[in-house]
Every structure is written in C-alpha cells, then in structure tokens.
Amino acid sequence: MFLSLVQKRRSIRQYLEKPVEKEKIELLIEAALRSPSSRGFNPWELVVVTDRDLLEKLSKAKTHGASFLKNASLGIVVCADPEKCDVWIEDASIASIFLHLAAESLGLGSCWIQIRMRMHDQTKTSQEYVQKLLNIPENLNVESMIAIGYPAESKPPHRKENLQYEKVHYNAYGK
C-alpha cells in the first residue's frame, strides 16, 4: 500500500472548489504528528489554514512558486523550534512529506511550497511575511507550506524507467 502511494503521488497545483472535510483535516494532522523526529523531540508546529482570504495572502509569500495556494482549500504551514532540536529542518521536512502521503491516501492533491531561505520581496523574507500574517512567534522557523485540496488535474505516475538509477551506488560511490 505504501509503495503504491509513492508510485502514484504527484505534485498537484490545480484544485477543485471543494472544501476538505474536517475529518480528513484531522487525519492529515494526525499523520504529521505521527511523523518521526530526531530523538523524539518533535520540534514542529502546524498552522492549519482554511480561510480563503488567508490562503490568497499566503499565496504571495514568495515571488514565484506559491500562487497556486490561493486555489487550494487547505494550507498547512509547517514550522519548528530550532532551540528544541538541531535538526529541526529535517524533522519539519519529514512532517511535510507525511502530509503529502496522507493527502494522497485520502484522495487529495498536494504540493510543497518552500519557505525557508526564500524571499517575499527585496526587503522581507518569506518567513517574515508568513510569521507576521499568521502571528507565528519569532522563535519558530517556517520550513514549508503544503497546499492541499481535491485535484482538478490528473498526472500520470513517473515512469519507472525514467527514475535516476544512475544515482544509486552499492557499497561505495561509483559502484
């Protein structure tokens, strides 16, 4: 079952105008909260956004690569406290991918929006923009936003023969 999810999951950027049901949102949150973290520190925190006005504002968090969020019915902002764990980036990334896989398993589409180390404009980082918009405390860093909704597009799985097996090495690099 897991491998079939991985094989068919694709980033979806077009969504139907259909809200994600509360039960599905709760399952998505549960999946993220069950994600593994280094030493079990769980430094991540989630901001669940269903308000259309906020989703539109969040879609402007960076100069490109976030505009599709305005058409999603759900956005989940994944943050973490770097004081709780030195590998907060990895922990927040794992929680983000758990959201992707859970969305796929629920018949939803999703797409990652990178926030950390991105710019909103010439003077403000994407993180500063999102923090201010959602009242996120300064001690939390924003890793990503995950756009989620019912897909309005269908993409075929990546073909197995197109996977980059040349990047796999056994027992030593280059073998």
C-alpha positions in Angstrom: 0.0 0.0 0.0 2.8 2.5 0.9 4.7 1.8 -2.3 1.6 2.4 -4.5 1.1 5.8 -2.8 4.7 6.7 -3.5 4.5 5.4 -7.1 1.4 7.4 -8.0 1.9 10.6 -5.9 2.5 13.7 -7.9 2.6 17.4 -7.0 -0.8 18.9 -7.7 -1.2 22.6 -8.3 -4.8 22.8 -9.6 -7.7 22.3 -7.2 -11.4 22.0 -7.3 -13.5 24.5 -5.4 -14.5 21.9 -2.8 -13.5 22.2 0.9 -11.6 19.4 2.5 -13.8 17.8 5.2 -13.0 18.3 8.8 -12.5 14.5 9.3 -9.8 14.5 6.5 -8.1 17.5 8.0 -7.9 15.7 11.4 -6.4 12.7 9.7 -3.8 14.9 7.9 -2.9 16.5 11.3 -2.6 13.1 12.9 -0.3 11.9 10.1 2.0 14.9 10.6 2.0 14.5 14.4 3.0 10.8 14.0 6.0 11.6 11.8 9.3 10.6 13.2 11.7 13.2 14.6 15.3 13.1 15.8 15.4 11.8 19.4 11.6 12.2 19.5 11.9 15.9 20.2 9.1 16.8 17.9 10.1 20.4 17.3 7.5 21.1 14.7 4.3 23.0 15.0 1.5 23.3 12.4 -0.7 26.2 11.4 -3.8 24.9 9.6 -5.3 27.4 7.2 -8.8 27.1 5.7 -9.7 30.8 5.4 -9.8 31.8 1.7 -8.5 35.3 2.3 -5.5 34.0 4.3 -4.8 31.3 1.6 -4.7 34.1 -1.0 -2.4 36.2 1.1 -0.1 33.2 1.8 0.0 32.5 -2.0 2.0 35.7 -2.2 4.6 34.6 0.3 7.3 34.4 -2.3 7.9 35.8 -5.8 7.1 32.6 -7.6 6.1 29.0 -6.7 3.3 29.7 -4.3 0.5 31.3 -6.3 -1.5 28.0 -6.6 -2.1 28.1 -2.9 -4.9 30.6 -3.4 -7.0 28.0 -5.2 -6.4 25.2 -2.6 -9.0 24.8 0.1 -6.4 24.0 2.7 -2.9 25.1 3.5 -0.7 23.7 6.3 2.2 25.7 7.4 5.0 23.6 8.9 7.2 25.4 11.5 9.7 24.2 14.0 11.6 25.5 17.0 15.4 25.4 16.3 16.0 25.6 20.1 14.3 22.2 20.6 16.3 20.3 18.1 19.4 21.0 16.0 17.9 19.0 13.1 14.6 20.9 13.0 14.8 21.3 9.2 14.9 17.5 8.7 12.1 17.0 11.3 9.8 19.6 9.7 10.6 18.2 6.2 9.6 14.7 7.4 6.3 16.0 8.8 5.7 17.8 5.5 6.2 14.6 3.4 3.9 12.7 5.8 1.3 15.4 4.9 1.8 14.7 1.2 1.5 11.0 1.6 -1.6 11.2 3.8 -3.2 13.6 1.4 -2.6 11.1 -1.5 -4.1 8.3 0.6 -7.2 10.4 1.2 -7.8 11.2 -2.4 -6.4 14.7 -2.1 -3.8 16.5 -4.1 -0.9 18.4 -2.5 2.2 20.5 -3.3 5.1 21.6 -1.2 5.9 25.3 -1.0 9.4 26.0 0.3 9.5 29.0 2.7 12.9 28.7 4.5 15.6 30.7 2.7 13.2 32.2 0.2 12.3 35.9 -0.3 8.9 37.6 -0.3 10.3 40.7 -1.9 13.6 42.6 -2.0 13.5 43.5 1.7 11.5 40.8 3.5 12.0 37.0 3.7 9.1 34.7 3.0 9.4 33.5 6.6 8.9 37.1 8.0 5.9 37.5 5.7 4.2 34.3 6.8 5.1 34.8 10.5 3.5 38.3 10.5 0.4 37.1 8.6 -0.3 34.2 10.9 1.1 35.6 14.2 3.7 32.9 14.4 6.2 33.5 17.2 9.7 34.7 16.3 11.2 31.6 18.0 9.7 29.4 15.3 11.1 29.0 11.9 8.8 28.3 8.9 10.1 25.4 6.8 7.2 25.0 4.3 3.6 25.3 3.4 1.7 22.4 2.0 -1.2 23.3 -0.4 -3.9 20.6 -0.2 -7.2 20.2 -2.0 -9.3 18.0 -4.3 -7.3 17.7 -7.5 -8.5 19.5 -10.6 -5.8 17.9 -12.7 -4.6 14.4 -13.2 -1.0 13.4 -13.8 0.3 10.0 -14.7 2.9 8.4 -12.3 6.5 9.0 -13.2 7.6 6.0 -15.3 9.9 3.6 -13.5 12.3 3.5 -16.5 12.7 7.3 -16.1 13.9 7.1 -12.5 17.5 8.1 -12.0 19.0 4.7 -11.1 22.4 6.0 -12.1 22.5 8.0 -8.8 22.3 4.7 -6.8 25.7 3.3 -5.6 26.3 0.0 -3.8 28.9 -0.4 -1.0 30.9 2.6 -2.3 30.3 5.6 -4.5 30.7 4.9 -8.2 29.8 1.2 -8.0 
